[in-house]
Amino acid sequence: MDVLYSLLDVDNQRLDIIVQEKTFTNTLNFVVTTLTDDIFSLIHTIVDRFCTNILPRIHHNVKFLIVDSVSMERILLVADYPNLTEIKLFNFNRNIVSCYFTDQSPFRRIFQ
């Protein structure tokens, strides 16, 4: 994640190609774990940049997403993830997440 965020779009086409490779894009972690095992979302500006600039370019490589219940919807709706096999969800909020596991869910195609 740090490599993608730091090096993508730095006016170097060669770096852009390298950081979009599967090594850097197959697992994306959108949460921060502290030394005391507290879990927090990434700051909004980082998630914003991923959603607007990065995920649309690398979505086909993503196999594993680590998200919290607050940012999950935004991240999953940015693009299709044809190779996504696992989602790890933190700060589970029953009220927020329960609507995602229904037949009417916008994520139905992902969870099938």
C-alpha atoms as one frame of an Amber mdcrd trajectory, in Angstrom:
protein
   0.000   0.000   0.000   2.756   2.439   0.892   4.569   1.718  -2.355   1.428
   2.289  -4.381   0.521   5.457  -2.554   4.039   6.892  -2.658   5.234   5.961
  -6.125   2.194   5.869  -8.401   1.803   9.073 -10.437   5.192  10.562  -9.617
   5.802  11.520 -13.252   7.763   8.394 -13.990   6.090   5.989 -16.389   8.482
   3.159 -15.593   7.745   3.406 -11.853   4.013   3.472 -12.605   4.300   0.176
 -14.460   6.401  -1.459 -11.744   4.165  -0.486  -8.807   1.061  -1.742 -10.617
   2.461  -5.278 -10.739   0.805  -8.044  -8.712   3.534  -8.007  -6.084   2.318
  -4.629  -4.873  -1.380  -4.931  -5.710  -2.668  -8.383  -4.751  -3.171  -7.554
  -1.041  -4.429  -4.152   0.062  -4.744  -3.257   3.712  -6.965  -0.258   4.492
  -6.656  -0.506   8.279  -3.920   0.321  10.767  -3.230  -1.891  13.766  -1.518
  -0.348  16.784   0.873  -2.057  19.162  -2.057  -2.537  21.553  -4.090  -4.233
  18.788  -6.439  -1.304  18.288  -7.646  -1.060  14.707  -8.256   2.177  12.835
  -9.195   3.140   9.305  -6.641   4.804   7.117  -7.082   8.552   6.971  -9.713
   9.718   4.490  -7.272  11.417   2.140  -5.433   8.142   1.570  -8.656   6.197
   0.995  -9.854   8.997  -1.314  -6.743   8.758  -3.451  -6.988   4.982  -3.630
 -10.635   5.158  -4.643 -10.218   7.851  -7.271  -6.787   7.166  -8.753  -5.315
   3.840  -7.727  -8.016   1.158  -7.422  -9.493   1.787 -10.883  -6.040   1.033
 -12.321  -5.162  -2.068 -10.283  -8.533  -3.653  -9.421  -7.909  -6.672 -11.657
  -4.873  -7.678  -9.548  -6.518  -7.441  -6.134  -6.988 -10.826  -4.440  -7.242
  -9.841  -0.783  -8.762  -6.740   0.819  -8.468  -5.760   4.456 -11.087  -3.126
   5.285 -13.233  -1.802   8.083 -17.014  -1.655   7.953 -17.043   2.108   7.411
 -14.829   2.175   4.305 -15.853  -1.202   2.866 -18.700   0.077   0.707 -16.708
   2.836  -0.904 -13.752   0.581  -1.670 -15.854  -2.268  -3.070 -17.968  -0.025
  -5.291 -14.995   1.664  -6.951 -14.384  -1.236  -9.336 -15.011  -4.875 -10.085
 -12.490  -7.186  -8.483 -12.473 -10.290 -10.699  -9.685 -11.976  -8.723 -10.877
 -11.099  -5.229 -10.952 -14.238  -3.095 -10.865 -12.881   0.443 -12.084  -9.893
   2.416 -11.012  -9.387   5.992 -13.428  -7.079   7.776 -12.512  -5.180  10.947
 -14.591  -3.061  13.302 -17.589  -5.081  12.299 -20.770  -3.072  12.740 -23.824
  -5.297  12.503 -26.124  -2.457  11.425 -23.841  -1.337   8.629 -22.752  -4.725
   7.366 -26.046  -6.631   7.596 -27.427  -4.774   4.590 -24.502  -6.021   2.482
 -25.404  -9.687   2.768 -28.836  -9.582   1.146 -30.117 -10.304  -2.349 -30.509
  -6.561  -2.932 -26.954  -5.746  -1.928 -24.769  -3.899  -4.415 -22.085  -6.439
  -3.447 -24.110  -9.508  -4.315 -21.897 -10.207  -7.330 -18.807 -10.106  -5.113
 -20.151 -12.364  -2.361 -21.492 -15.092  -4.643
